[in-house]
Amino acid sequence: MKSFNHNVSALVLAVCVTLFFALLLPHHLHLQEHQQLFLFDWQYISEVLSVPGGLADVMGRFCTQFFIYAWVGAAIVGLLIAAIWRLMRLVVSSFSHDVSAWGWADGLLLLPSGLLMGYMCDENALFGTLWAIMLSMLAIVVLAKISNWRIQCLIGVIGSVAMYWLVGPLAVVFVVLSSLYLVSREKNTSVGITVALMVVLFVIQPMIARRLVSIDMDRLLYGVHYYRILVAHPSLPWLSALSIICASIICMMIKDKAKAIIRIASNGFAGLLICLLIWHELYNPKVEKVLAYDFMVRCHQWDRIIDTASRQ
């Protein structure tokens, strides 16, 4: 029953996000499709995969090709935002099996999705960022499903290297949470050495990548395929990663139980706060109007341009 309620909540979240982007920011999605390329060509895909974060970027580019249809693109964004919220519940369940003990902190689980939704309001944000966060969280869930702690340690060490190359520096979510998970489950010297090795291997990956690819160090540290403007490093993806880590730690520490009404209220309050933040700080209708004209020019819709200008 609880799983059914969570699935219904995720569906409601996906529908709300879909309506937001389809009705208010359709031309943001059109711009994403216009400025990114995806080819079903192995040489093209291998070139993208050869740099840190390549897998997340390929998956983002694949999805972005459908953004030419605003409703389809909005639905894809909505599904990924809802999937990240659902994964957030699975991640914290790995740290705190008693769901009823989350109490007011249950509202924190909406923060990563809300921050990433706000991030996608930026016309220069790249869709691969959502995949980077999602794949990092999925790796945590898979790690927690394994019962043998020795195999978990092995996967953690391999993952600290592989995840950087697959999703980029946002793999810090996997490294930090897998380290905390291993320490919380097995307190022995072997686990301590494993965690230290994971951290060291992850930290040195940008320096190794700098010798293998011709990319500036700051982009290797902040992400090659997270943002379209190379000299800018937006904070929302990193705040989202931080919220995932902090929410997991808080839910692990909370011991007291709370009634379901408190958890529902906390989710509602968090959702309302996120909506107000996105509406007031991140939603910019002026940019959408400019992008609407840009879309009409690219599609040679001259009569529509005249009609739109006359109405406004």
N, C-alpha and C positions, 0 to 999 in steps of 0.2 A: 504493500500500500504506500509506504514512504517513497519507494522508488518510482511508483506511478505518479505521485504528487510532484516529485522532483522533475520528472520528464515533462509533465504538464507545465510546470513553471518555466522550464527551459524553452518549451514551445512558445509560451507567451512572450518570453524575452526575445526570442528569434523574430516573432511577428512584429513586436514593437520596434526593434532595430531596423527591420526591413522597411516598415512604413516610414520611419524617420529618414532613411537615406533615399528611398524611392520618391517620396513626396517633397522633401526639403533640399536634398543634395544630389539630385540625379546627375547633374553635369560634373560634379566632382568625380563620379564614377566613370563618366565618359572620358574625362581627361586621363584617368588612370589607364584606360584601354588605349588611348591615342599615343601615350608616351612610353608604353612598354611593349616589347616584342616577345612573342613566343613562337617557336618553330618546332615541328615534329622532326627534328634533325639531330642525329647523335653528336655530330661535331659541335653544333650550337649548344646542346645540353651539357656536353662534357666541358666546354669552356666555362659555362656558368658554374658547374659543380667543382671546378678546379680552385675556386677561391673560398675562403671561410664563409659559411652561411649559404653555400650553393644550393643545398637541397631545399631549404626554406624558400630561397629565391625562385627556384624552378617551380615549386608548387604555387607560389604567389603569382608568378607570370602566367602559369597555366590557367588559374582561376580568373585573372584579370582580362584575358581575351574575351570573356563572356560579359564584361562590363559595358560593352557597346549597347546592350539592352539594359536599361537602368533597373528595371524590376528584377531581372535575373541577377545582376551584380549586387543589388541590395539584399536579395535573398541569400546569396553566398556569404556576404558580410554578416548578416543576421545569424545564419547557422553557425559560423565560426565563433562569433561572440558568445552564443548560447553554449556551444561545445566547450569553450574555455571556462565558462561558469560551471558547467557540469563536471569538467575535469578538476576544477578547484575543489569541489566537494569530495571527489575521490582522493585527491592529494591529502587533504586534511584528515580524511578518514584513515589514511595510512598512519597518521601520527596519533589520532584520537579515535579509537574504534567506537566509543560511546557517543553517538551523535547528539543525544539529549544533553550532553555536558557542554555544548558549545555556547548555549545561552545567547547573550547579546552579541557575542563575537560572530554569530552566524551572518550578520550583515556585512562583515568584512569580506565575505566570499564574493560579493558583487563588485568589489573595487577593481580587480584586474580587468574584468570585462568592461566596466564603465570607463576606465582610463584608456583602454584600447579603442573603445567606441569613439571617445573624444579625439584620440590620435588620428583616426580615419577621417575626421572632419577636416584635417589638414590636406590640402590638395597635393602636397609633395610627399605625403606619407606613402610608403610602399607596402603592399599587401603581404609581402613575405614576412613582415614583422609579426603578424598574427600567427603565421605558421611556426615561426621560431619559438614563440612563447608556448604554443600548443604542443609542439613536438617535445619540448623540454619537460612540460608537465606530464605528457604521456610516458616519457621515459621513466619518470619517478614512479608512476603507477605500476609500470611493468616491473621495475626493480622491487617494489614492495610486495608483489605477488609471489616472488620466489621465496621459498621457505629456508633454503640453505644459506646461512650468512656468509660462508666462504665464497659461494658463487656470486652472492651480492657484492662482495668486496672486489671480485675479479671484474664484474660488469661495471662497477663504479670506476675502477682504474681505466678500463678501456673506454668507458663513456666520457670520462673527463677530457680525453683527447678527441674521440670521434665526434662528440656533440659540438665541440667548437667548430670543427670543419663542416658539420652538417647544417647547423643553425646559426653559427656566429657567436659573438660574445654574450648574447642573452642566454647561452647555455649555462651561465652562472647560476641560474635557477636550479638546474639539475645538479650541479656540483655542490652547492650549499645545502640543498635539501637532502640529497642522497648522503652527504656527510653527516648531517644531523640525524637522519634516519638510522644509519649504521651505528652511530654512537649511542643512540637511545635504545637500540635493540640488543647490542652486544658490547659490553664494557670490558675489553681486554686489550692487550698490547698490540695484537695483530690488527685489530680494527683501527687503533690509533695510528699505526704506521700507514695503513691503507688510506686513511683520511688525509694525512699529511702528504702522501704521494699524490693523491688526486688533486689537491690544491696546487702543489708545485707544478705538476704537469699542465694543469689548466692555465696557470699564470704565465708559463713560458711559451705557450702556443703562439701568441702574437709575434714573439721574437723569431720563432721558427718560421712562421708564415711570411715574415718580412724577407727572409732569405730565399723563399720559394716563389713568391709572387711579387710583381712590381706594383705594390700598393703602399700608400703612406701609412705610417704607424698609427696615426690618430684614427684612420678609418678601420684599421684592424682592431683597434681597441673599442671603438664605438659602434662598429658594424658597417660592412661594405654595402649591404643591400637593404638597409632599413629606411633610408631617406634619400629623396631624389637630389637634393642640394648637397654636394659633397662636403662643403665647408661648414655645414650646420649639423648640430648634434642635438636633436630634440630630447626633452627629458621624460616625456610621457611613457615610452616603452620601458625605461629604466625604473620609473615609479611603479609601473605595473609589475615588473619583476620583483621590486622591493616589497610591494603589497602581498604578493604570493608568499614570499619568504616569511614576512612578519605575521600574516594571518595563520600560516602553518605553525609557527612557534607559539602564538597566543592560544590557538586551539589545543596544542599539546600541553600547555601549562594549565588551562582551565580545568578545575576539578568539580566545581559545584554544578548541580543540575538546574535546568530552568524549564518552565512550562513552554509548550509549543507556541502559545500566543506571544511570548516574549521574542522568540526567534522570528516569528512572522512579522512582528512589529519592527524588529531590528532590520530585517530585509527591506521592508517597506520604507523605513526611514533612510536607509542607505541608498535605495533606488531613487527616492525623491531628491536626495542631496546630489547624486550623480547627474540626474536630469537637469536640475537647476544649474549645476556647474557647466555642463555641456552647452546648455541654452544661452547662458549669460556670457561665458568666457570663450567658448570654442566655435559656436555656430555663428557664421558671418554671412548673412544673405547678400551683402554687396559683392563678395567674391563669387558667389553662385551666379549672380546676374552677369558678371563679366565672363565666366566660363560658359554660360548659356549662349552668349553672343559668339564666343569662340567656336562652340559646337555647331551653331547654325552656319557660320562662315565655312567651316570645314565640309559641311554637308550641302553647301550652295543653296541654302534655304533663304533666298534674298527677300521673298515676299513676307516670310515669317519674321525676318529681321525688321522690316518696315512696320509690320503690324505690332510687333512687340514694342518698338520704339514709340509708336503712336500712343499705345495704351499707357506707357509709363511717362 
